[in-house]
Amino acid sequence: MLGLAFPLTLAVGIPLGLVLFLTGRQQPGARPVLNAIVAFVVNVLRSVPFILLMICLIPITLWVAGTSLGVKGAILPLVVGAAPFYARLVESALSEVDRGVLEASQAMGATTRQLILRVLLPEALPGLIAGGTVTAIALIGFTAMGGAIGSGGLGDLAYREGYLRSHTDVAVVTVVLLVAMVQLVQVAGERLAARFNHR
């Protein structure tokens, strides 16, 4: 689930974050109405607890994926839950890019596309990686919660075998595996961000 949902989350979250940043009040191409609409949608999706979001999305998931169960049925809710979260982290990372660099690029006639691909994303890369690490860890937590309503994975194992059948050892092993996964993702993310941090 993580392997499928994470790339899709990045693919949706980065453009959303770019829209939030580029249409903000302090930007040359500010579009307050568009910014307010996107910000509202992002904030609403971020505020809904993931397990409720999964339940609310069941009809849409059935229409898109043909099932609301298993890995296939979990991908859409995972992306819908995590992409807005990552979009805000992307916006924050882009906001930390030196305004002098942006203004210099614009003064030299850089198009919006060039500004995004050659200035914003490369300069914000360490922050984007750090945000991606936080999002991946959140996705691990989401997948565990999704197990309670049949999405499979470690959460499903902990719920069915550990909780419902009172097998405490299964629950403990599942928690240990989840903690190990989080630690691995955190360490890998920190090292990758440090590698691309040229400050």
C-alpha positions as CSV (number, residue, x, y, z in Angstrom):
1,M,0.0,0.0,0.0
2,L,2.8,2.4,0.9
3,G,4.7,1.6,-2.3
4,L,1.7,2.4,-4.5
5,A,0.2,5.3,-2.5
6,F,3.4,7.3,-1.8
7,P,4.3,8.1,-5.4
8,L,0.7,9.0,-6.2
9,T,0.7,11.3,-3.1
10,L,3.8,13.1,-4.3
11,A,2.3,13.4,-7.8
12,V,-0.8,15.1,-6.4
13,G,0.7,16.9,-3.5
14,I,3.5,18.7,-5.3
15,P,1.2,20.4,-7.9
16,L,-1.2,21.3,-5.2
17,G,1.6,22.8,-3.1
18,L,2.8,24.7,-6.1
19,V,-0.6,26.1,-6.7
20,L,-0.9,27.2,-3.1
21,F,2.4,28.9,-3.2
22,L,2.2,30.5,-6.7
23,T,-1.3,31.9,-6.1
24,G,-0.5,33.3,-2.6
25,R,-0.8,37.0,-1.8
26,Q,2.9,37.8,-1.9
27,Q,3.5,36.3,-5.3
28,P,3.5,38.2,-8.6
29,G,0.9,35.9,-10.1
30,A,-1.4,36.1,-7.0
31,R,-4.9,34.7,-7.5
32,P,-6.7,35.1,-4.2
33,V,-9.9,33.4,-5.3
34,L,-8.1,30.3,-6.7
35,N,-5.8,30.2,-3.6
36,A,-8.8,30.4,-1.2
37,I,-10.6,27.6,-3.0
38,V,-7.6,25.2,-3.1
39,A,-6.7,26.1,0.5
40,F,-10.3,25.4,1.6
41,V,-10.3,22.0,-0.1
42,V,-6.9,21.1,1.3
43,N,-7.8,22.2,4.8
44,V,-11.1,20.2,4.8
45,L,-9.4,17.0,3.6
46,R,-6.7,17.4,6.2
47,S,-9.1,17.9,9.0
48,V,-11.2,14.7,8.5
49,P,-9.9,11.7,10.5
50,F,-8.5,9.1,8.1
51,I,-10.8,6.3,9.1
52,L,-13.8,8.5,8.6
53,L,-12.4,9.6,5.2
54,M,-12.1,6.0,4.1
55,I,-15.7,5.3,5.0
56,C,-17.0,8.4,3.3
57,L,-15.0,7.6,0.1
58,I,-16.3,4.0,-0.1
59,P,-18.8,4.8,-2.9
60,I,-16.1,6.7,-4.9
61,T,-13.6,4.0,-4.3
62,L,-16.0,1.3,-5.5
63,W,-16.6,3.3,-8.7
64,V,-12.9,4.0,-9.3
65,A,-11.3,0.8,-8.2
66,G,-14.2,-1.7,-8.3
67,T,-13.7,-2.6,-4.6
68,S,-13.3,-0.9,-1.3
69,L,-11.3,-3.8,0.2
70,G,-7.7,-4.8,0.1
71,V,-4.7,-2.9,-1.3
72,K,-6.6,-1.9,-4.4
73,G,-9.4,-0.3,-2.4
74,A,-7.1,1.5,0.0
75,I,-5.0,3.4,-2.5
76,L,-7.6,6.2,-3.3
77,P,-8.4,7.0,0.3
78,L,-4.7,7.0,1.2
79,V,-3.8,9.4,-1.6
80,V,-6.8,11.7,-0.8
81,G,-5.9,11.7,2.9
82,A,-2.1,12.2,2.4
83,A,-1.8,14.5,-0.6
84,P,-3.4,17.6,1.0
85,F,-1.1,17.0,4.0
86,Y,2.0,16.9,1.8
87,A,0.7,19.9,-0.3
88,R,1.0,22.1,2.8
89,L,4.5,20.8,3.5
90,V,5.4,21.6,-0.1
91,E,4.0,25.1,0.2
92,S,6.1,25.6,3.4
93,A,9.3,24.3,1.7
94,L,8.7,26.6,-1.3
95,S,8.2,29.6,1.1
96,E,11.7,29.0,2.5
97,V,13.3,29.6,-0.9
98,D,15.3,32.8,-0.9
99,R,13.1,35.6,-2.4
100,G,16.2,37.2,-3.9
101,V,16.8,34.1,-6.1
102,L,13.2,34.2,-7.3
103,E,13.3,37.9,-8.0
104,A,16.6,37.6,-9.9
105,S,15.1,34.7,-12.0
106,Q,12.0,36.7,-12.8
107,A,14.1,39.8,-13.7
108,M,16.0,37.7,-16.2
109,G,12.8,36.8,-17.9
110,A,12.2,33.3,-16.5
111,T,8.8,31.8,-17.4
112,T,6.6,30.2,-14.7
113,R,7.6,26.8,-16.0
114,Q,11.3,27.7,-15.8
115,L,10.9,29.2,-12.4
116,I,9.3,26.0,-11.1
117,L,11.6,23.5,-12.7
118,R,14.9,25.4,-12.5
119,V,14.6,27.5,-9.3
120,L,11.8,26.6,-6.9
121,L,11.9,22.8,-7.0
122,P,15.7,22.4,-7.0
123,E,16.1,25.1,-4.2
124,A,13.4,23.5,-2.1
125,L,14.5,19.9,-2.6
126,P,15.8,19.2,0.9
127,G,12.5,20.6,2.4
128,L,10.5,18.5,-0.1
129,I,12.3,15.4,0.8
130,A,11.9,16.1,4.6
131,G,8.2,16.7,3.9
132,G,8.0,13.5,1.9
133,T,9.5,11.6,4.8
134,V,6.9,13.0,7.2
135,T,4.2,12.1,4.7
136,A,5.5,8.5,4.2
137,I,5.4,8.0,8.0
138,A,1.8,9.4,8.1
139,L,0.9,7.0,5.3
140,I,2.3,4.1,7.4
141,G,-0.1,5.1,10.2
142,F,-3.0,5.5,7.7
143,T,-2.4,2.0,6.3
144,A,-2.5,0.6,9.9
145,M,-5.8,2.4,10.6
146,G,-7.2,1.2,7.2
147,G,-6.8,-2.4,8.4
148,A,-9.7,-1.9,10.7
149,I,-12.1,-1.7,7.8
150,G,-10.6,-4.4,5.6
151,S,-7.7,-2.7,3.7
152,G,-5.3,-5.5,4.6
153,G,-1.7,-5.0,5.7
154,L,-0.2,-4.9,9.2
155,G,-3.2,-3.0,10.6
156,D,-5.6,-5.7,9.4
157,L,-3.3,-8.4,11.0
158,A,-3.1,-6.6,14.3
159,Y,-6.9,-6.0,14.4
160,R,-8.1,-9.5,13.3
161,E,-5.4,-11.7,14.7
162,G,-4.2,-9.6,17.6
163,Y,-7.3,-7.8,18.9
164,L,-10.3,-9.9,17.9
165,R,-8.7,-13.2,18.7
166,S,-6.8,-11.9,21.7
167,H,-3.4,-12.9,20.4
168,T,-1.3,-10.3,22.2
169,D,1.9,-11.6,20.8
170,V,0.7,-10.9,17.2
171,A,-0.3,-7.3,18.2
172,V,3.1,-6.7,19.8
173,V,5.0,-8.0,16.8
174,T,2.9,-5.9,14.5
175,V,3.7,-2.8,16.6
176,V,7.4,-3.6,16.5
177,L,7.3,-4.0,12.7
178,L,5.5,-0.6,12.3
179,V,8.0,1.1,14.6
180,A,10.9,-0.4,12.6
181,M,9.4,0.7,9.3
182,V,9.0,4.3,10.7
183,Q,12.6,4.3,11.9
184,L,13.9,3.1,8.5
185,V,11.9,5.7,6.6
186,Q,13.0,8.5,8.9
187,V,16.7,7.6,8.7
188,A,16.5,7.2,4.9
189,G,14.7,10.5,4.6
190,E,17.1,12.4,6.8
191,R,20.1,11.1,4.9
192,L,18.6,11.9,1.5
193,A,17.6,15.4,2.6
194,A,21.1,16.0,4.0
195,R,22.7,14.8,0.7
196,F,20.8,17.5,-1.3
197,N,21.1,20.3,1.2
198,H,23.8,22.6,-0.1
199,R,23.3,25.4,2.4
